[in-house]
Amino acid sequence: MLMLALDTATPAVTVALHDAEGDRTLAAAHKVDARRHGELLLPCVDAVLSEAGRKLAEVTDVVVGVGPGPYTGLRVGLATAEAFAAALGQRVHGVCTLDGIAYASGLTEPFVVATDARRKEVYWARYSDARTRVTDPAVDKAADIEAADQQIGELPAVGAGAVLYESVFRGVRPDLPTDQSAPALARLAAERLARGEELLPPRPLYLRRPDARVPAGYKVVTPR
């Protein structure tokens, strides 16, 4: 099983080629630029395939982070993954982006993952360990999370959102990953598939409406 994993739900554009049978990452690329997902993703895929000495036609599984994440960046990864899968005649396996970050942490105790959702909000979820999420992904203002759950500030916290709001996520672990890691995403997906689990469909997990809005007072013009 040769797995191509990618994620653009955080400011990171991250890609990995994973040998699931050998349980090893053959090559990986990681660029952080919140405004250039569309420009960086395909060159990263090309670089990973070139470094591994493999061709896209050899890929048997495509894995993509489904968010939560900002509208534009998230769609870049999902659309690219579906295009690759269609060309290869393979399925796309979706994995929650927060789960990938949690898995990369390697923590064995309860903790929280939080990524930056902008607007002074975070995408977040609680975990009992690196493999087990215990709440649905949510988007909230950091201060509102603490008001609703007093234990949040005492838990270890992972992710760029936790680093950004250290006054709320007081247990932040700056030594652990802040953005998504495609190698971790691939390993997590491979583990779940090996157990016979059904992964998520490749559909974006937005959690809120996009920033674009129909202008107020917009009038529909119909032909006479």
N, C-alpha and C positions, 0 to 999 in steps of 0.2 A: 504494500500500500504506500504510494507516494503522494503525500498530502501537501497541497499549496494552501497556506493560511495567510489571510490578510485582514487588516482592520484599519478603518479611517474614522472611527467614532470619537477619538480624542485628538488633540493637536498632533499626535504622532501618526505618521504613515509607516506602518510596520508590516513586513512581509517575511515569510519563512517557508522553506521547503523541508518537509519532515518525512523521514523514513519511519513509518509507524511500526513496521515489523522489527526494525533494528532499534526502535525507540531512540532516535538521535536526530538532531537538526543538521541537515546537510549544508545549509547556507541561510543567512538572514540579512535583512537590510532594515534600517530604522532611521527615519528622518523626522524631525519635529518642526512643523511649520503649519500653523492653523489655517493659513490662507492659500495653501498650494497643494492640497490633496490631489486635485485632478492632474497637476503637472508632475507630481513626484511618484505617483503610484506605479504607472507602467514602467518607468525606468528602474524602479526598485524591483519589480518582478523580473525584468530582463537581467538585472545584475545578479539576482539570486539564482536564476536558472543557469547563467553563465558560470558563476562561481562553483556551482554544484556539478557542472558538466552534464546537465540534463536538458531535455527539450520539453516544451509544454505538452506535447502529445503523450509523454510518459506519465503525466499526472493522472492519478486514479480518483482523487477526492479533493474537493474544494471546500475550504472552511472560511467563514467570514464572521466578523464581529457584527452583531445586529444592533448595537447600542445598549443603553440609551446614549444619544449624542446629538449634536447640532444637525439641523436638517441637511444642509448642503454637503458637509464633509461625510456624513453617514451614507448618503446616497451614492457617493463616488465609489466607495468600497463595495457596496451591495450590487450596484449595476455592473461593475467590473467582474465580480465573482460570478454573477449570473451569465455574463457574456462568455467567460472562460468555460463554465460548465456546459453551456449550450454548444459551444464549439467542440468540446471533448465528448459530449454525450454522457455527462456525469451529473450527479445530483450536487446541489449546494447544501452544505450543513451550516446552520446558524448557531452561534454561541453568544450568550449575553456578554457584552464587553466587560461589565463589572466582574463577572465570573472569571474571565481571563486574568484580570488584575489581581483578584483574590488568589487564584491558583499560583501566580508568580510569587506571591508573598511567602508561601510556604508555612504560614502560621498554623498552629495546632490548637489555638485558643479562640474564644469569641472575639470578633473584631468587626470593624466597619470599613467599607470602601466608599470613597466619595470622589467624583470627578467634577471638574468645573463646568457648570451649565450656563455660565454668564448670567447677567441680570441679578447678581448677588445670590444666585441659586446654585445648588449642587444636585447631581444625579447620585443616588446613594442606595446602599442596601446593607443589611447586617448578615454576618456569617458566623457559623459555629466553628468552622475551621476552613482551610484553604479550598476545600472541595465542596462545601455544603452551605448554600445560601438559605437563610431562614426567613427572609422577608422579600416581598416583591420589590423590584426596582422602583424608585420614586424620584420625583423632582420637587425640591422644597428650598426655601430660604434657610440658610444654615442656622440662623437664630431660632427659627420656628421648630427645627428638628430638636434642638436642645430643650426648648420649652415643652415639647411633647414627650420627650424621652430623656430624663435626667441622667441616665446611665451612659448616654452617647459620649459625653466628655471624659468618661473614665476608661473607655475601651481603646485598645490599640486602633489606630486609624491609618489607612493606606490610600494613596491617590493624590492627584494634583489638587482636588477640591479640599481635601483634608489639610494639605500644606497651606492653601490659600486662606483657610479660615481656622487657624490654629487656636484662636480664642474659644472656639466651639469644640473642635476636635483636639482636645488637649493631649490625647495619647498618640498624636501623629508620629509615624515612623518614617522620618526622612531618609533612612538608610534602605528603605524598600521601594519598589517601582512606583512611579507616579503616573505613568501612561501605560497604554496597552503594550504587550509584548507578543508578537506573532509566534515565536517559539513556544511560549507558555500556552497560548491559545490552541496551537496544534497538539501539544501534549495532552491538554485537557480533553479536546475533542476525540483524540485517539483512545484515551482511557474510557470515555463514555461509550464510544462505538464498540470497543472490545467487550464491554459489559452488556451489549445489546440494547443500549438506550437509544431512543429516538431523539435526535437533536432538533433544534428549533428550525422552523421554515425561514428562508432568507427574506424576512420582511422587517422593515425598520421599526425599531422601538423608540418612538419620538418622546412620548409622555406629555408633550404639549404641542400646541399648534405652531406652525412656522411663523417667522417674523413677518413675512409678506402678507399684506392685507389688501382687499379690494378698497380703493379710495372711497371715502365718505361722499355721498351724493352722486355716486357713479350711476350713469344712465345707460341702459341698453338701447342701442340703435338698431332698429329693425328695418329692412328694406321695404319700400312701398310696393 
